[in-house]
Amino acid sequence: MRSSSSSRAAAALACAVALACAGAGRPRPPPAGLDDGAAREVLARFCRAVEASRWGEAEALLSARWRAAYTPARLAADRAGAGPAAGEAAARALAAVAAGAPVVRAGPRASVPVGPDRAAVLVAEGGGWRVDALE
């Protein structure tokens, strides 16, 4: 009986390891809607994904022009090559969202001020916001 119990425990452990290695799967789709809350949510999710090196999730939140040019692997390589500046840009944008910075709209674009002469820029695509720049 003991070997049967050991076999079940080993199988359960192997299953848990396989699930952990598989990751979370496909990233959640970006939130729909073009209101200020959706813009802040997209920006915050993008910044948290960058900070946590979840490149697939970050790539899914980029604007179409950047999704066409970037893969998750290229995002990771660019982040590594940019040094601390890339992390600081994401941290500034996340702090601005947390502080309730305004969403400033101009047609199909919106910006969130993140510092003097700096803004995160979003674009409206497919009924939702996507990140176009962290300046």
NUBAMI-390010 format. One record per residue: residue in three letters; residue number from 1; x, y, z of N, C-alpha, C in turn. Coordinates in nm, 2 decimals. Example, Ala and Ser with C-alpha at 12.3 -4.5 7.8 and 13.67 -1.06 7.14 Angstrom:
// residues 2
+------+-------+--------+--------+--------+--------+--------+--------+--------+--------+--------+
: fise : timar :   n_xx :   n_yy :   n_zz :  ca_xx :  ca_yy :  ca_zz :   c_xx :   c_yy :   c_zz :
+------+-------+--------+--------+--------+--------+--------+--------+--------+--------+--------+
:  ALA :     1 :   1.32 :  -0.57 :   0.78 :   1.23 :  -0.45 :   0.78 :   1.32 :  -0.33 :   0.78 :
:  SER :     2 :   1.28 :  -0.22 :   0.71 :   1.37 :  -0.11 :   0.71 :   1.29 :   0.00 :   0.79 :
+------+-------+--------+--------+--------+--------+--------+--------+--------+--------+--------+
//
This chain:
// residues 135
+------+-------+--------+--------+--------+--------+--------+--------+--------+--------+--------+
: fise : timar :   n_xx :   n_yy :   n_zz :  ca_xx :  ca_yy :  ca_zz :   c_xx :   c_yy :   c_zz :
+------+-------+--------+--------+--------+--------+--------+--------+--------+--------+--------+
:  MET :     1 :   0.08 :  -0.12 :   0.00 :   0.00 :   0.00 :   0.00 :   0.09 :   0.12 :   0.00 :
:  ARG :     2 :   0.20 :   0.12 :   0.07 :   0.29 :   0.23 :   0.08 :   0.34 :   0.28 :  -0.06 :
:  SER :     3 :   0.37 :   0.18 :  -0.15 :   0.42 :   0.22 :  -0.28 :   0.31 :   0.29 :  -0.36 :
:  SER :     4 :   0.19 :   0.25 :  -0.35 :   0.08 :   0.31 :  -0.42 :   0.06 :   0.46 :  -0.37 :
:  SER :     5 :   0.07 :   0.48 :  -0.24 :   0.07 :   0.61 :  -0.19 :   0.18 :   0.70 :  -0.24 :
:  SER :     6 :   0.30 :   0.64 :  -0.24 :   0.42 :   0.71 :  -0.29 :   0.41 :   0.74 :  -0.44 :
:  SER :     7 :   0.35 :   0.65 :  -0.51 :   0.33 :   0.68 :  -0.66 :   0.23 :   0.79 :  -0.68 :
:  ARG :     8 :   0.12 :   0.80 :  -0.60 :   0.03 :   0.91 :  -0.61 :   0.09 :   1.04 :  -0.58 :
:  ALA :     9 :   0.17 :   1.04 :  -0.47 :   0.24 :   1.16 :  -0.43 :   0.34 :   1.21 :  -0.54 :
:  ALA :    10 :   0.41 :   1.11 :  -0.59 :   0.50 :   1.15 :  -0.70 :   0.43 :   1.20 :  -0.82 :
:  ALA :    11 :   0.32 :   1.14 :  -0.86 :   0.24 :   1.19 :  -0.97 :   0.18 :   1.33 :  -0.95 :
:  ALA :    12 :   0.13 :   1.35 :  -0.82 :   0.08 :   1.48 :  -0.79 :   0.19 :   1.59 :  -0.80 :
:  LEU :    13 :   0.31 :   1.55 :  -0.75 :   0.42 :   1.65 :  -0.75 :   0.46 :   1.68 :  -0.89 :
:  ALA :    14 :   0.47 :   1.57 :  -0.98 :   0.51 :   1.59 :  -1.12 :   0.40 :   1.68 :  -1.19 :
:  CYS :    15 :   0.28 :   1.66 :  -1.16 :   0.17 :   1.75 :  -1.22 :   0.19 :   1.89 :  -1.17 :
:  ALA :    16 :   0.21 :   1.91 :  -1.04 :   0.23 :   2.05 :  -0.99 :   0.35 :   2.12 :  -1.06 :
:  VAL :    17 :   0.46 :   2.04 :  -1.07 :   0.58 :   2.10 :  -1.14 :   0.55 :   2.13 :  -1.28 :
:  ALA :    18 :   0.48 :   2.05 :  -1.35 :   0.45 :   2.07 :  -1.49 :   0.36 :   2.20 :  -1.51 :
:  LEU :    19 :   0.26 :   2.21 :  -1.42 :   0.18 :   2.33 :  -1.42 :   0.26 :   2.46 :  -1.39 :
:  ALA :    20 :   0.35 :   2.45 :  -1.30 :   0.43 :   2.57 :  -1.26 :   0.52 :   2.61 :  -1.38 :
:  CYS :    21 :   0.58 :   2.51 :  -1.45 :   0.66 :   2.54 :  -1.56 :   0.59 :   2.59 :  -1.68 :
:  ALA :    22 :   0.46 :   2.55 :  -1.69 :   0.38 :   2.60 :  -1.81 :   0.35 :   2.74 :  -1.80 :
:  GLY :    23 :   0.36 :   2.81 :  -1.69 :   0.32 :   2.95 :  -1.67 :   0.17 :   2.97 :  -1.68 :
:  ALA :    24 :   0.14 :   3.09 :  -1.69 :   0.00 :   3.13 :  -1.68 :  -0.07 :   3.12 :  -1.81 :
:  GLY :    25 :  -0.01 :   3.08 :  -1.92 :  -0.08 :   3.07 :  -2.05 :  -0.08 :   3.20 :  -2.12 :
:  ARG :    26 :  -0.18 :   3.22 :  -2.20 :  -0.20 :   3.34 :  -2.27 :  -0.23 :   3.45 :  -2.18 :
:  PRO :    27 :  -0.18 :   3.57 :  -2.20 :  -0.21 :   3.69 :  -2.12 :  -0.36 :   3.72 :  -2.13 :
:  ARG :    28 :  -0.41 :   3.78 :  -2.02 :  -0.55 :   3.83 :  -2.02 :  -0.57 :   3.93 :  -2.14 :
:  PRO :    29 :  -0.68 :   3.93 :  -2.20 :  -0.70 :   4.04 :  -2.30 :  -0.70 :   4.17 :  -2.24 :
:  PRO :    30 :  -0.66 :   4.28 :  -2.31 :  -0.67 :   4.41 :  -2.26 :  -0.81 :   4.45 :  -2.23 :
:  PRO :    31 :  -0.84 :   4.53 :  -2.13 :  -0.97 :   4.57 :  -2.10 :  -1.04 :   4.65 :  -2.22 :
:  ALA :    32 :  -1.16 :   4.63 :  -2.23 :  -1.24 :   4.70 :  -2.34 :  -1.28 :   4.83 :  -2.28 :
:  GLY :    33 :  -1.31 :   4.92 :  -2.37 :  -1.36 :   5.05 :  -2.32 :  -1.26 :   5.16 :  -2.34 :
:  LEU :    34 :  -1.31 :   5.28 :  -2.36 :  -1.23 :   5.40 :  -2.39 :  -1.24 :   5.50 :  -2.28 :
:  ASP :    35 :  -1.29 :   5.46 :  -2.16 :  -1.30 :   5.56 :  -2.05 :  -1.16 :   5.57 :  -1.98 :
:  ASP :    36 :  -1.16 :   5.67 :  -1.89 :  -1.03 :   5.70 :  -1.82 :  -0.99 :   5.58 :  -1.74 :
:  GLY :    37 :  -1.08 :   5.51 :  -1.68 :  -1.05 :   5.39 :  -1.59 :  -0.98 :   5.28 :  -1.68 :
:  ALA :    38 :  -1.03 :   5.26 :  -1.80 :  -0.97 :   5.16 :  -1.88 :  -0.83 :   5.20 :  -1.93 :
:  ALA :    39 :  -0.81 :   5.33 :  -1.95 :  -0.68 :   5.38 :  -1.99 :  -0.58 :   5.36 :  -1.87 :
:  ARG :    40 :  -0.62 :   5.39 :  -1.75 :  -0.53 :   5.37 :  -1.64 :  -0.50 :   5.22 :  -1.62 :
:  GLU :    41 :  -0.60 :   5.14 :  -1.63 :  -0.58 :   4.99 :  -1.61 :  -0.48 :   4.94 :  -1.71 :
:  VAL :    42 :  -0.50 :   4.98 :  -1.84 :  -0.41 :   4.93 :  -1.94 :  -0.26 :   4.97 :  -1.91 :
:  LEU :    43 :  -0.25 :   5.10 :  -1.88 :  -0.12 :   5.15 :  -1.84 :  -0.06 :   5.08 :  -1.72 :
:  ALA :    44 :  -0.14 :   5.06 :  -1.62 :  -0.09 :   5.00 :  -1.50 :  -0.05 :   4.85 :  -1.52 :
:  ARG :    45 :  -0.13 :   4.78 :  -1.60 :  -0.10 :   4.64 :  -1.63 :   0.03 :   4.63 :  -1.71 :
:  PHE :    46 :   0.04 :   4.72 :  -1.81 :   0.17 :   4.72 :  -1.89 :   0.29 :   4.74 :  -1.80 :
:  CYS :    47 :   0.28 :   4.84 :  -1.71 :   0.40 :   4.87 :  -1.63 :   0.43 :   4.76 :  -1.53 :
:  ARG :    48 :   0.32 :   4.70 :  -1.47 :   0.35 :   4.59 :  -1.38 :   0.41 :   4.47 :  -1.46 :
:  ALA :    49 :   0.36 :   4.45 :  -1.58 :   0.42 :   4.34 :  -1.66 :   0.56 :   4.36 :  -1.69 :
:  VAL :    50 :   0.60 :   4.49 :  -1.73 :   0.74 :   4.52 :  -1.76 :   0.82 :   4.50 :  -1.63 :
:  GLU :    51 :   0.77 :   4.55 :  -1.52 :   0.85 :   4.54 :  -1.39 :   0.87 :   4.39 :  -1.35 :
:  ALA :    52 :   0.78 :   4.30 :  -1.39 :   0.78 :   4.16 :  -1.35 :   0.84 :   4.07 :  -1.46 :
:  SER :    53 :   0.88 :   4.14 :  -1.57 :   0.94 :   4.06 :  -1.69 :   0.84 :   3.97 :  -1.75 :
:  ARG :    54 :   0.71 :   4.00 :  -1.75 :   0.61 :   3.92 :  -1.81 :   0.59 :   3.98 :  -1.95 :
:  TRP :    55 :   0.68 :   3.94 :  -2.04 :   0.69 :   4.01 :  -2.17 :   0.57 :   3.98 :  -2.26 :
:  GLY :    56 :   0.52 :   3.86 :  -2.26 :   0.40 :   3.83 :  -2.34 :   0.28 :   3.92 :  -2.30 :
:  GLU :    57 :   0.26 :   3.94 :  -2.17 :   0.15 :   4.03 :  -2.13 :   0.18 :   4.17 :  -2.17 :
:  ALA :    58 :   0.31 :   4.22 :  -2.15 :   0.34 :   4.36 :  -2.19 :   0.32 :   4.38 :  -2.34 :
:  GLU :    59 :   0.36 :   4.28 :  -2.42 :   0.35 :   4.29 :  -2.57 :   0.20 :   4.30 :  -2.61 :
:  ALA :    60 :   0.11 :   4.23 :  -2.54 :  -0.03 :   4.23 :  -2.58 :  -0.09 :   4.36 :  -2.55 :
:  LEU :    61 :  -0.03 :   4.45 :  -2.46 :  -0.09 :   4.58 :  -2.43 :  -0.03 :   4.69 :  -2.51 :
:  LEU :    62 :   0.06 :   4.66 :  -2.60 :   0.12 :   4.76 :  -2.69 :   0.03 :   4.80 :  -2.80 :
:  SER :    63 :   0.05 :   4.92 :  -2.86 :  -0.03 :   4.96 :  -2.98 :   0.01 :   4.87 :  -3.09 :
:  ALA :    64 :  -0.07 :   4.87 :  -3.20 :  -0.05 :   4.78 :  -3.31 :   0.08 :   4.80 :  -3.38 :
:  ARG :    65 :   0.12 :   4.93 :  -3.39 :   0.25 :   4.96 :  -3.45 :   0.37 :   4.89 :  -3.38 :
:  TRP :    66 :   0.36 :   4.89 :  -3.25 :   0.47 :   4.82 :  -3.17 :   0.45 :   4.67 :  -3.16 :
:  ARG :    67 :   0.33 :   4.62 :  -3.16 :   0.31 :   4.48 :  -3.17 :   0.36 :   4.42 :  -3.30 :
:  ALA :    68 :   0.35 :   4.50 :  -3.40 :   0.40 :   4.45 :  -3.53 :   0.55 :   4.45 :  -3.54 :
:  ALA :    69 :   0.62 :   4.53 :  -3.46 :   0.76 :   4.54 :  -3.46 :   0.83 :   4.46 :  -3.35 :
:  TYR :    70 :   0.76 :   4.43 :  -3.24 :   0.82 :   4.36 :  -3.12 :   0.76 :   4.23 :  -3.10 :
:  THR :    71 :   0.84 :   4.14 :  -3.05 :   0.80 :   4.01 :  -2.99 :   0.83 :   4.02 :  -2.84 :
:  PRO :    72 :   0.78 :   3.93 :  -2.76 :   0.81 :   3.93 :  -2.62 :   0.97 :   3.92 :  -2.60 :
:  ALA :    73 :   1.03 :   3.84 :  -2.68 :   1.18 :   3.82 :  -2.67 :   1.25 :   3.96 :  -2.70 :
:  ARG :    74 :   1.20 :   4.03 :  -2.80 :   1.27 :   4.16 :  -2.83 :   1.24 :   4.26 :  -2.72 :
:  LEU :    75 :   1.12 :   4.26 :  -2.66 :   1.10 :   4.35 :  -2.55 :   1.19 :   4.32 :  -2.43 :
:  ALA :    76 :   1.21 :   4.19 :  -2.40 :   1.31 :   4.15 :  -2.30 :   1.45 :   4.20 :  -2.33 :
:  ALA :    77 :   1.49 :   4.18 :  -2.45 :   1.63 :   4.22 :  -2.49 :   1.64 :   4.37 :  -2.48 :
:  ASP :    78 :   1.54 :   4.45 :  -2.53 :   1.55 :   4.59 :  -2.53 :   1.55 :   4.64 :  -2.38 :
:  ARG :    79 :   1.47 :   4.58 :  -2.30 :   1.46 :   4.62 :  -2.15 :   1.60 :   4.60 :  -2.09 :
:  ALA :    80 :   1.66 :   4.48 :  -2.12 :   1.79 :   4.45 :  -2.06 :   1.90 :   4.55 :  -2.11 :
:  GLY :    81 :   1.89 :   4.59 :  -2.24 :   1.99 :   4.68 :  -2.29 :   1.97 :   4.83 :  -2.25 :
:  ALA :    82 :   1.84 :   4.86 :  -2.21 :   1.82 :   5.00 :  -2.17 :   1.86 :   5.04 :  -2.03 :
:  GLY :    83 :   1.90 :   4.94 :  -1.95 :   1.95 :   4.97 :  -1.82 :   1.84 :   5.02 :  -1.73 :
:  PRO :    84 :   1.87 :   5.10 :  -1.63 :   1.78 :   5.14 :  -1.53 :   1.67 :   5.24 :  -1.58 :
:  ALA :    85 :   1.70 :   5.30 :  -1.69 :   1.60 :   5.40 :  -1.75 :   1.47 :   5.34 :  -1.78 :
:  ALA :    86 :   1.47 :   5.22 :  -1.84 :   1.35 :   5.15 :  -1.87 :   1.26 :   5.12 :  -1.75 :
:  GLY :    87 :   1.32 :   5.07 :  -1.65 :   1.25 :   5.04 :  -1.52 :   1.20 :   5.17 :  -1.46 :
:  GLU :    88 :   1.27 :   5.28 :  -1.47 :   1.23 :   5.40 :  -1.41 :   1.11 :   5.46 :  -1.48 :
:  ALA :    89 :   1.11 :   5.44 :  -1.61 :   0.99 :   5.49 :  -1.69 :   0.86 :   5.42 :  -1.65 :
:  ALA :    90 :   0.87 :   5.29 :  -1.63 :   0.76 :   5.21 :  -1.59 :   0.72 :   5.24 :  -1.45 :
:  ALA :    91 :   0.81 :   5.26 :  -1.36 :   0.78 :   5.30 :  -1.22 :   0.72 :   5.44 :  -1.22 :
:  ARG :    92 :   0.76 :   5.53 :  -1.30 :   0.70 :   5.67 :  -1.30 :   0.56 :   5.66 :  -1.34 :
:  ALA :    93 :   0.53 :   5.58 :  -1.45 :   0.40 :   5.57 :  -1.50 :   0.31 :   5.50 :  -1.40 :
:  LEU :    94 :   0.35 :   5.40 :  -1.34 :   0.27 :   5.33 :  -1.24 :   0.24 :   5.42 :  -1.12 :
:  ALA :    95 :   0.34 :   5.50 :  -1.08 :   0.32 :   5.59 :  -0.97 :   0.22 :   5.70 :  -1.00 :
:  ALA :    96 :   0.22 :   5.74 :  -1.13 :   0.13 :   5.85 :  -1.17 :  -0.02 :   5.79 :  -1.17 :
:  VAL :    97 :  -0.03 :   5.67 :  -1.22 :  -0.16 :   5.61 :  -1.22 :  -0.21 :   5.59 :  -1.08 :
:  ALA :    98 :  -0.13 :   5.54 :  -0.99 :  -0.16 :   5.52 :  -0.85 :  -0.20 :   5.65 :  -0.78 :
:  ALA :    99 :  -0.14 :   5.76 :  -0.82 :  -0.17 :   5.89 :  -0.77 :  -0.29 :   5.96 :  -0.83 :
:  GLY :   100 :  -0.35 :   5.90 :  -0.93 :  -0.47 :   5.95 :  -0.99 :  -0.44 :   6.06 :  -1.09 :
:  ALA :   101 :  -0.33 :   6.05 :  -1.16 :  -0.30 :   6.15 :  -1.26 :  -0.41 :   6.15 :  -1.37 :
:  PRO :   102 :  -0.43 :   6.27 :  -1.42 :  -0.54 :   6.28 :  -1.52 :  -0.51 :   6.21 :  -1.65 :
:  VAL :   103 :  -0.61 :   6.16 :  -1.72 :  -0.60 :   6.11 :  -1.85 :  -0.64 :   6.23 :  -1.95 :
:  VAL :   104 :  -0.54 :   6.27 :  -2.03 :  -0.57 :   6.39 :  -2.11 :  -0.59 :   6.33 :  -2.25 :
:  ARG :   105 :  -0.71 :   6.36 :  -2.31 :  -0.75 :   6.31 :  -2.44 :  -0.72 :   6.41 :  -2.55 :
:  ALA :   106 :  -0.68 :   6.35 :  -2.67 :  -0.67 :   6.44 :  -2.79 :  -0.71 :   6.34 :  -2.90 :
:  GLY :   107 :  -0.83 :   6.34 :  -2.94 :  -0.88 :   6.25 :  -3.05 :  -0.86 :   6.10 :  -3.01 :
:  PRO :   108 :  -0.80 :   6.02 :  -3.09 :  -0.78 :   5.88 :  -3.06 :  -0.66 :   5.85 :  -2.97 :
:  ARG :   109 :  -0.60 :   5.96 :  -2.92 :  -0.48 :   5.94 :  -2.83 :  -0.52 :   6.00 :  -2.69 :
:  ALA :   110 :  -0.45 :   5.94 :  -2.59 :  -0.46 :   5.99 :  -2.46 :  -0.32 :   5.99 :  -2.39 :
:  SER :   111 :  -0.30 :   6.08 :  -2.30 :  -0.17 :   6.08 :  -2.23 :  -0.20 :   6.09 :  -2.08 :
:  VAL :   112 :  -0.10 :   6.04 :  -2.01 :  -0.11 :   6.05 :  -1.86 :   0.03 :   6.11 :  -1.82 :
:  PRO :   113 :   0.02 :   6.23 :  -1.77 :   0.15 :   6.30 :  -1.73 :   0.22 :   6.21 :  -1.62 :
:  VAL :   114 :   0.35 :   6.19 :  -1.64 :   0.43 :   6.11 :  -1.55 :   0.55 :   6.19 :  -1.49 :
:  GLY :   115 :   0.56 :   6.31 :  -1.52 :   0.67 :   6.40 :  -1.47 :   0.68 :   6.52 :  -1.56 :
:  PRO :   116 :   0.77 :   6.61 :  -1.53 :   0.79 :   6.73 :  -1.61 :   0.83 :   6.69 :  -1.75 :
:  ASP :   117 :   0.75 :   6.74 :  -1.85 :   0.77 :   6.71 :  -1.99 :   0.78 :   6.56 :  -2.02 :
:  ARG :   118 :   0.71 :   6.48 :  -1.94 :   0.70 :   6.34 :  -1.97 :   0.56 :   6.29 :  -1.96 :
:  ALA :   119 :   0.53 :   6.19 :  -2.04 :   0.39 :   6.14 :  -2.04 :   0.39 :   5.99 :  -2.09 :
:  ALA :   120 :   0.30 :   5.92 :  -2.05 :   0.27 :   5.79 :  -2.11 :   0.16 :   5.81 :  -2.21 :
:  VAL :   121 :   0.18 :   5.76 :  -2.33 :   0.08 :   5.78 :  -2.44 :   0.01 :   5.65 :  -2.47 :
:  LEU :   122 :  -0.12 :   5.66 :  -2.48 :  -0.20 :   5.55 :  -2.52 :  -0.28 :   5.59 :  -2.65 :
:  VAL :   123 :  -0.31 :   5.49 :  -2.72 :  -0.39 :   5.51 :  -2.85 :  -0.52 :   5.42 :  -2.84 :
:  ALA :   124 :  -0.63 :   5.47 :  -2.90 :  -0.75 :   5.39 :  -2.90 :  -0.74 :   5.29 :  -3.02 :
:  GLU :   125 :  -0.76 :   5.17 :  -2.99 :  -0.76 :   5.06 :  -3.10 :  -0.86 :   4.95 :  -3.06 :
:  GLY :   126 :  -0.94 :   4.92 :  -3.16 :  -1.04 :   4.81 :  -3.14 :  -1.13 :   4.82 :  -3.02 :
:  GLY :   127 :  -1.17 :   4.94 :  -2.98 :  -1.26 :   4.96 :  -2.87 :  -1.19 :   4.96 :  -2.73 :
:  GLY :   128 :  -1.05 :   4.98 :  -2.73 :  -0.98 :   4.98 :  -2.60 :  -0.85 :   5.06 :  -2.62 :
:  TRP :   129 :  -0.79 :   5.08 :  -2.51 :  -0.66 :   5.16 :  -2.51 :  -0.54 :   5.06 :  -2.52 :
:  ARG :   130 :  -0.44 :   5.11 :  -2.59 :  -0.31 :   5.03 :  -2.60 :  -0.20 :   5.13 :  -2.57 :
:  VAL :   131 :  -0.09 :   5.09 :  -2.51 :   0.03 :   5.17 :  -2.48 :   0.11 :   5.20 :  -2.60 :
:  ASP :   132 :   0.13 :   5.32 :  -2.63 :   0.21 :   5.36 :  -2.75 :   0.35 :   5.42 :  -2.71 :
:  ALA :   133 :   0.36 :   5.48 :  -2.59 :   0.49 :   5.53 :  -2.55 :   0.50 :   5.56 :  -2.40 :
:  LEU :   134 :   0.62 :   5.54 :  -2.35 :   0.65 :   5.59 :  -2.21 :   0.76 :   5.69 :  -2.23 :
:  GLU :   135 :   0.73 :   5.82 :  -2.22 :   0.83 :   5.92 :  -2.24 :   0.90 :   5.96 :  -2.12 :
+------+-------+--------+--------+--------+--------+--------+--------+--------+--------+--------+
//
